[in-house]
Amino acid sequence: MAPAQEDRATASRQTTPALFLDRDGVINVDSGFVHRVDQVEFVPGIFDLVGFAARQLCWPVVVVTNQAGIGRGLFGEAEYQALTRWLQHEFEARAAPIACFYHCPYHPEHGIDRYRRDHPWRKPNPGMLLQAASDLTIDLARSVLIGDRPTDMAAGAAAGVGLLIGFDHERTCSVMTQAHAVVHELTAALPLLQAHAEGRHRWLADAEAPPSPALAADSSIEKSRNFSP
């Protein structure tokens, strides 16, 4: 292979970290089967979070969302796609682009007809994350996932995502089991993303060695004893 061809082949194999986000409960308030624009209430800090990942870290931001409302017959694929297009426009207008949305409409118990199955894309299964990694050449070990449910953490762990951040805005600690850290405000995740990008995330395993006094004093961040780099 000629040198120029080798360079192109190497470039084609290069991977990138990514920020994975759940939708309902992280991007928008989870008011139950959100599928219309008038139902959307953005979670405070979401545009800052996405903008930081996309513009400062140059990471693709990928949404991975269970949408069993489709499988239950509560709304259709067309309505989901229309809302997704609107969301993408809203984020782009705020200089916070989202690269891709992946959704799973299936439910193993409440799905209707063909939608009644435990699909490999349905979290806690890792299928959406693995597909995104293949489509976008993502290095999962260098990536971050933020979710508000245990199923988000389980999917991230199964996929091998390097840093799992639980968003516990109601302070219930329900996502702590597999999360490496828990934040109560989305903007509190920014320094964690920066630390992970710089390889400084190991401080999460050591409560005595935070990276800075600012983070040490930040009550919106909790460290999980389950972290093992």
C-alpha positions in Angstrom: 0.0 0.0 0.0 1.3 3.4 -0.9 2.0 5.9 1.9 -0.9 8.2 0.9 -3.2 5.2 0.9 -1.9 4.1 4.3 -2.6 7.6 5.7 -6.1 7.5 4.4 -6.7 4.0 5.8 -5.3 5.1 9.2 -7.5 8.2 9.2 -10.6 6.1 8.4 -9.9 3.9 11.4 -9.5 6.8 13.9 -12.1 6.9 16.6 -13.6 9.7 18.6 -15.1 10.0 22.1 -18.8 10.9 22.2 -21.4 12.2 24.7 -24.4 9.9 24.9 -27.6 11.3 26.3 -30.9 9.8 27.3 -33.8 12.0 26.0 -36.7 12.1 28.4 -35.5 13.2 31.8 -32.2 14.6 30.5 -33.0 16.7 27.4 -36.6 17.4 28.3 -38.6 16.9 31.5 -40.1 13.4 31.5 -43.8 14.2 31.7 -44.8 10.9 30.2 -44.6 9.8 26.5 -43.6 13.2 25.2 -44.3 13.3 21.4 -45.4 16.9 20.6 -43.6 20.2 20.7 -46.1 21.7 23.1 -45.2 19.0 25.6 -41.5 19.8 25.6 -39.9 21.5 28.6 -36.1 21.6 28.3 -34.1 20.5 31.4 -32.1 23.5 32.7 -28.5 23.4 31.5 -29.0 21.0 28.6 -27.9 23.5 25.9 -24.8 24.4 27.9 -24.0 20.7 28.2 -24.5 19.9 24.6 -22.7 23.0 23.4 -19.7 22.3 25.6 -19.4 18.7 24.3 -19.9 19.6 20.7 -17.9 22.8 20.4 -15.3 22.7 23.2 -14.5 19.0 23.2 -15.5 18.5 19.5 -17.4 15.3 20.5 -20.4 14.1 18.6 -23.5 14.2 20.9 -25.7 11.2 20.4 -29.2 10.7 21.9 -30.2 7.1 22.7 -33.8 6.8 23.8 -36.4 4.2 24.6 -39.7 5.2 22.9 -42.1 2.5 23.9 -45.0 4.9 23.4 -44.7 4.0 19.7 -44.9 0.3 20.5 -47.9 0.9 22.8 -49.8 2.7 20.1 -49.8 6.0 21.9 -48.2 7.9 19.0 -46.5 7.0 15.7 -43.1 7.0 14.1 -44.0 10.0 12.1 -44.8 12.0 15.2 -41.6 10.9 16.9 -39.6 11.9 13.8 -41.3 15.3 13.5 -40.4 16.0 17.2 -36.8 14.9 16.6 -36.4 17.2 13.7 -37.7 20.1 15.8 -35.3 19.2 18.6 -32.4 19.1 16.3 -33.3 22.5 14.9 -33.7 24.0 18.4 -30.2 22.7 19.5 -28.5 23.8 16.2 -30.1 27.3 16.7 -28.3 27.5 20.1 -24.9 26.4 18.7 -25.4 23.0 20.4 -25.7 20.5 17.6 -26.8 16.9 18.2 -25.2 14.5 15.8 -27.7 11.6 15.9 -30.8 10.3 17.5 -31.3 6.6 18.0 -34.6 5.3 19.4 -36.2 2.0 20.3 -40.0 1.7 19.9 -40.3 -1.9 21.3 -41.5 -3.1 24.7 -41.3 -6.7 25.8 -44.7 -6.7 27.6 -46.8 -3.8 26.5 -45.8 -3.5 22.8 -48.5 -4.2 20.3 -48.1 -6.8 17.6 -44.6 -6.6 16.1 -43.5 -4.1 18.8 -43.9 -6.7 21.5 -40.3 -8.0 22.0 -37.2 -7.4 24.0 -35.2 -5.7 21.2 -31.4 -5.5 21.5 -31.7 -1.8 21.1 -34.0 -1.4 24.1 -32.1 -0.2 27.2 -30.8 -1.8 29.4 -29.5 -3.6 26.3 -26.6 -1.8 24.7 -27.7 -2.1 21.0 -28.2 1.6 20.3 -24.8 2.5 21.8 -23.1 -0.2 19.8 -24.8 0.8 16.6 -23.9 4.4 17.1 -20.3 3.4 17.8 -20.2 1.5 14.5 -21.9 4.3 12.5 -19.9 7.2 13.9 -16.6 5.4 14.6 -16.9 6.1 18.4 -14.5 4.9 21.0 -16.8 3.8 23.7 -14.1 3.5 26.4 -13.3 7.2 25.9 -17.0 8.3 25.9 -19.5 9.5 28.4 -23.1 8.6 29.0 -25.6 10.7 31.0 -28.9 9.3 32.0 -31.5 9.5 34.7 -32.5 5.8 35.0 -30.8 2.6 36.1 -31.5 1.2 32.6 -29.3 4.0 31.1 -26.4 3.1 33.4 -26.8 -0.6 32.6 -26.8 0.0 28.9 -23.7 2.1 29.1 -21.9 -0.4 31.3 -22.8 -3.3 28.9 -21.5 -1.3 26.0 -18.2 -0.4 27.7 -18.8 3.4 28.0 -15.9 4.8 30.0 -17.7 7.3 32.2 -21.3 6.8 33.4 -23.0 9.9 34.9 -26.3 9.6 36.6 -28.5 12.7 36.5 -30.5 12.6 39.8 -32.3 16.0 39.7 -34.8 14.7 42.2 -32.1 13.5 44.5 -33.5 10.0 44.8 -30.1 8.3 44.2 -31.9 5.7 42.0 -29.2 5.8 39.4 -26.2 5.3 41.8 -25.8 1.6 41.4 -23.7 1.5 38.2 -23.0 5.3 37.9 -19.4 6.4 38.3 -20.7 9.8 39.4 -24.1 11.5 40.0 -24.9 15.1 39.3 -28.0 17.0 40.5 -27.6 19.7 37.8 -26.6 19.1 34.2 -24.0 21.9 34.3 -22.2 20.0 37.1 -21.3 17.4 34.4 -19.2 19.9 32.4 -16.0 19.5 34.6 -16.5 15.8 34.6 -16.5 15.7 30.8 -13.4 17.9 30.7 -11.6 15.7 33.3 -12.6 12.5 31.3 -11.4 14.1 28.1 -8.0 14.9 29.7 -7.7 11.5 31.4 -8.2 12.9 34.9 -11.4 11.0 35.6 -9.7 8.6 38.0 -10.2 11.1 40.8 -13.7 9.8 41.0 -12.4 6.7 42.7 -10.7 8.7 45.4 -12.8 11.0 47.5 -9.6 12.5 49.0 -8.2 13.6 45.7 -10.6 15.8 43.6 -9.0 17.7 40.7 -9.7 21.1 42.1 -11.2 22.9 45.1 -14.1 24.0 42.9 -15.1 20.5 42.2 -14.4 19.4 45.8 -16.8 22.0 47.0 -19.5 21.3 44.4 -22.4 19.7 46.3 -24.1 18.9 43.0 -21.6 16.2 42.3 -21.5 12.9 44.1 -18.7 10.3 43.7 -19.6 6.6 43.5 -17.7 4.0 45.3 -18.4 1.6 42.5 -15.9 3.4 40.1 -13.1 1.2 39.0 -11.0 2.7 36.2 
